[in-house]
Amino acid sequence: MSKTVQRIVWVAAIVGFVVGLYGLWLRVSVGHQAANYGSYVPWGLWVAGYIYCIGLSAGAFLMSTLVYVFRIERLKSIGKLSLFTALVSLFAALFMIWLDLGHPERAYKLVLNTNFRSIMGWMIWLYAAYFILLLVELWFAMRADLVACSDDAGLRGKLCRFLSFGKTDTSEAARTADANILRVLGAIGVPLAVAFHGGVGALFGVVGARPYWNSGLTPIMFLVGALASGGALLTFVVAFWGPKVGSEEHRKVVVFLGQIVLGLLLFDLLLEWAEYSISLYSAVPAEAESLRLVLFGDYWWVFWIVHLLIGAVVPILLLVFRGRSVGAVGLAGALIAITFLSVRLNIVLPALAVEELEGLRTAFTGPGLTFAYSPSLMEWLFFIWTISLAGLGFLIGYKLLPIVRTKEVA
C-alpha cells in the first residue's frame, strides 16, 4: 500500500508541476492582470496558500520538538522526517507570497529597510531566522547518517560526502554532542515558531478595520490550526514514507501520531466553535456579515462540506474507529492537511468581501471594484505548481538524503 501511495503522489506532483507551468508563465508574463482580486479584495488564494503552508511548516516543526527537545522515545525515528517536511513547507509558503508581491524583485527592501514598528517588518527577520535554524538543525540531525551514506554509489553517495563537509566522526561521543546541540536548537525553535506563526495571526488580528479578524483569539487559532494541520501532514508522511514501513514499530508510531492529531483537531474545532458562536451575534455588522458569508454565502460548501465534513468529521471517525490501522490514520492525516486550505481561505476572504462603508458596493463600478472574488485559472495553476514543486522537492530529497535511516551508523 505504501508503494502505491508513493507512486500516486509522484504522478500527482509531476502532473501538477507540468500543468501548473502555464500559471507560472502567466504570472511572470502578465503579472497580476490575470488574477481576480482587486481594490476591495486585494488578497486572494496565494495569501491563503501562504498562511496555509506556513502553518504546515510550523506544525511539523513543533512536532519535531517532541523528539529533540522533549525526547519522546517512541517518536525518535521520525525527527529528520519532521524537520524536512517543515523545510519543504516553508519553501512553498515563502515562494508563494514572494510572487504574490507586485514587484517580487524588491523583496530585499524588507530586509534593508525594515520598519521594526510593523509586525510585517518583524516577520521577514523571524522567517530568515527560522529558515536558517531549520537548515542547521536538519544538518545536525542527519550528520552521522550523511557520513554513513557517503560510501554509497552514484549521486546519493556524492551528495552525502559533500553535505558531510569533511566531518567523519560517528563515535558515541560525537552523536551525543549532536543530540545536545539539537536539543538547544529545538528549544530555540519553539518560541521562534510560536512567534512567527503567532505573528502571522497577529498580522490579521490587529487590523481594527476588519472586525472579522480583529480578535485576541486570532493568533491562538493560527497556532492551534498549525499544530493540527502540520501534525496531520506529518502523520500522512510518516504513514507512507516513515521508517520501517510495515513493521509493528512503524504502526505504533503512526497510531500515536494519530492520537495526537485527533486531540489537536478537536481542540481546533472547539476554538472555532467558540469564535463563530460569539461572532455570529456580534454587534459589529461587518463581523457578523463576514461570518454569515462563511456559513451561508455562495461558498457555504467550502465550510460545511470541505472543511467540516471531509476535513473534520470523516478524519475523526477514521481516527476513533480505525485508529489502529496505518492506512486509515494516514488517510485521516491527508484529509485534514489538504482540506485545511479551506480554513485559511475562510479567514482571508470573508473579511475582505464585506463593505467597510454602507453603500460602497454600489457607489463605484469598474475593473477590480467588486467584493465578489473567486480565484482565476492563473491563480489556481500557480498555486498547484508551487505545491507540486514542493512535493517533488520532498520526494527527490527523500530519495537522495538519509531522511530515513537505511543503514546503521558505525
N, C-alpha and C positions, 0 to 999 in steps of 0.2 A: 504493500500500500504506500509506503514511504517513497519508493522509487517512482510510482505512478504520479503521486502528488508533485514530486520534484520535476518530472517531465512536463506536467501540465503548467507549472509555474514558469519553467524555461520557455515553453511555447508562448504563453501569455505575455511574458516580458519581451520576447523578440518581436512578436506581432505588434504589441503596443508601442515599442520603440520605432518600428518601421512606419506604422500608420501615423504615429504622433509627430514624425519628422515634418509633415506638412504644417502642423500647428506651429512648430518652432520656426519654420521658414516664414510663415505669415507674420509671426511676432517680430522677427528680425527685419523683414522687408517692408511691412506697412505699419509697424509699431502697434499702437493701441486702437487704430481705426477699425479693426475687425472685432474689437471687444464690445460687449453690450452695456458696460457700465457707463455712467455719465456724470453730470454735475451733481445730481441729487443722490445717486448711488455710486460713489467713487471707488468703493471696494467690492470685489466680487469673488469668484471662485478661487482665484490664486491666493488671495489673502486668507480665505478659509482653509485652503490647502496648506498654506504656510503654518498656521497655528495648529492644524491637524498633525502635520509631520513633526513639528517641534514638540508637540505633546507625546507622540510616539517615541521620540528620542529621549525626552526627559523621563518618561515612564520606564523604558527599557534600561536606561542608566541607573535609575533609582533601584530597580530590581537587582542590578549588579552589586549594589552595596550590601545586599543580603549575603553575598559571597565574600566580598573583600573587606567590608567593614564589620559586619555582624557575624561573619564566618559561620553561616548556617551550613553544616557539613553536607547535607543531602543535596544542596544546590551547587556544590563546589565545581562540578564538571561543566556548568553552563556559564561560568563567569565571562570567558572570552567571547562566547556567542552573544551574550547580552551587550557587552561593550561594542562589538562590531555592528550589531543591529542598531544601537544608538547612534553610532557614527554615520552609518548609511542614511538613516532617517534625518539626521541633522543636515547632511548634504542636500537631500531633496528639499527640505524646508528653505534653506538659505538660497538655493538656486532658484526656487520658485518665486520668492519675494524679491530677489535681485532683478529678475526680468519683469516683475510687476512694476518696477520703477520706470518712470517716464524716460529717464536718462540713466540707465544702469552703469554707464561708464563714469558717472560722477559719484559712485558709491564710496570711493575713497575719502570724499569730503566728510562722511560720517565719522571717520577716524581723525582726520586732520583738523576739522572744525567742530568738534563735539560740543554741544551745549549740555553741560552736566546738570542743568536745572530741568532738563527734559528727561522723562522716562525713556523715550526713544533713543536719546543720546547715550544713556547708560546701557541700553540693550546691546549695542554693537560691541561694546567692550566686554560685556558678560558673555556674548556669543563667542568672541575671539578666545577668551579665557577657557570657556567650556570646550571649544574645538581642540585647543592645544592640550588640555587636560585629558580628553578622550584619546588623542593620539599617543600621548606619553603613557597613560595607564594601559592602553591596549598593548603597547610595545613591551612593557614590563610583564604583563600577563602572558605574552607569547614568547618572551626571550628564550627561555630554556627549550621550548618546543621549536623555535627557529633554529637553534643550534642542532637539535636532534634531526631536523629535516634537511639540513644543509648538505647532507650526503646524497639526497635523492637525485635521480636523473632528471634531465630536462629543465624546463622553465621553473618549475617549483623549487628545485634544489638551488638554482642560481638566485632566485628571489629570496629564499631563506638565507643564503650566505650573505647577500647584500644587506638585508634588513637586520642581520645579527650584528652588523657594524664591528666585526672583529672580536666580539665577546664570545668566548667559548667555555667559560666556567659554568658547569651544570652541577656542581657539588651541592650537597645538602645545605651548606652554609650560604652559598650564593642564592639558592632558591628561597631560603628563609629570609634573606635580605630583600629579595624581590617581593615576597609576601608582605613584609613590613612596610616597604615603600608603597605597595598597592593599598594597604590599609590607610596610610596617610593621605594618598591621593584621593581615595574613595571618600574619606571623611571630609576633605576639602570640597569634593564634588557635590556632596549632599546640599549644603547651603547654597552652592553655586547654581545647582539645578533648580532648587526651590526659588532662588532669586530671579533667574532669567525667565522661568515659565510663570512664576507668580507675577513677574514684571509684565509679561505679555497680558495676563489677566488684568493687572493694574492699568495697563495702557488703555484698556477698554473701560475699566471700572471708574476711572477718574473723569471720564467725559460727561460732564454735567448736562451738556446739550442733548445727550441721548439717554433718557431715563431708563430705557431697557437695559443698558449696560451699567448705569451708574449705581453700583451696589458694592458694599463691602464684602459681599459673598462671592463676587465675580472671581477674584484671584484664587480663592479656595476651590471653587468649582473647576477652574482651569487645572489646578494641581491634582485634584482627585480624578478628573477626567483623563489627565495624562497618565496617571498610575494605572487606571482601568484599561485604557486603550493600549498603552505601551506594554503593560503586563500581558494583555491578550495577544498582541503581536508576538511577543517573546514566547508565549505558550505555544502558539501555532508553529513558530520556527523550531522550537525545541522538539515538538511532537514529530516533525518530519525531517529535521536536519540535525537533531541533537546527537550527543554521543551515545554509542552502543544502542542504536535504534533496534527495537525488537526484544531487548533484554528486560528482565524484571526490574533491574536498577533504573533503566530508562523509563519504564512505565510508572514507577513510584515518583520520579522527578516530575513527570508530566501531570500526574494526579495531584501532587502537592501544588504545582503552579496553578492548576485549575481551581483548587480550593481558594487560593489567594485571590485569583481574578474574580471568582464568584463574590467574595466578600467586598472587593473594591467596586464591582459593578453595582451591587445592592446599595452600597454607601453613596455612589454617584447618583443613583436613581432617587435616593432619599433626599439628597440636596436639591435635585431637580424638582422634585415634588414640592419641597419647601419654598423654593423660589417661585415656581409657577403658581402655586395655590395662593400666595400672597399677592404677587404682581397682577394676577388676573383681575383683582378687585382694587387695584391701585387708584388713588385719587388723581394721579397724573395721567391724563388721557393718552399721551404718546406711549407710555409704558404698557398700559392695558391693550392698546390697539396693536402694538408690536406682538404681544403675546397671542392675541386673537388671530393674527396673521399666521403664526406658527401652528396653532391648533386647528383653525377653521378656515384659513385662507386658501388661495388657489393651489398651494403646495402642502395642503394638510397631510397628504400621504407620506411626505418626507418624514414627518414626526411620527405619525401613527403606525405606518407600515414599515418603512425602512429602519427608523431608529427603535421604536418601541417594540414592534413585533419581531422583525428579523434580527435586530441588534441587541435586544434585551430578553424578551420572553422566550424565544427559541433557544438562545445560549443558556439561559437559566435552567430551562427544562433539561437540556443536554447535560449540564454540569451537575444537576441534582440527581437525575435518574440514570445517566450514563457516565457518571463521573469517574468510573474505574476504567473506562475504555480510552485508549490513547487517541484513536481516530475521532471519537466523539468530542473529547476535550480539545483536540486540535481544531476541529471544525468550529466549535464554540468560540475559540480564540480568534479564528479567521473572521467569523461573522461580526464579532464585536469590533475588531480592529478596522475592518473595511467600512462598516456602516457608521463608524464614529465620525466620518466626514460629514454626515447629515447633522450631527450635533453642532459641529463648527459652523456649518452653513446657517443653522438656525440661531447662531449667536451673531454672526456678522450681518446678515442681510435684513432681518426684520426691523432692526433699529434704524436702518437707513431708508426703509421703504414707507415711512410714515411722514406726514407733513410736520415740519418744525413750526410753521405758521399756518393758521387756518386759511384755506383758500389758495395756498401756494401751488397746489396740484394743477389748478386751472388758470392761474394768473399768467403764466408764460407757456409758450409752446415752442418746440424746436428740437433738433437732434440732441440727445443727452438730457433733455429736460423732462424726464419721466421717472416715476417712482417704481415702475414695473421693471423687473430685471430677471433675466434667466441667462445663463452662460451661453455664449456663442459657440459655434463649432470650433473656431480657433482656440478659444479658452479651454474647451474640453480636450482638444487634441494636444495642446501644450501640457496640460495637467497630466494626461495619460503618458505622454512622452517622458516627463520628469519622473513619474512614479516607476515607469518601465526602466529608465536609466538607472535609478536607484536599485531596482530589483536585479538588473543584470550585474551591477556592481557588487551586490551581495553574493549572487550566485558564483561569479568569477572569483571573488575574494575567498569564498568558501572552498573552492576547488584548489586555489593556489597557496593559501595561507593555512597554518596549523591552528585554525579556529577551534576545531575539534581534534583533540589529540588522537593520532593514529598509531603512534609508537611510543614506547616508554622512554623517558629521559634517562640516560646512563648515569 
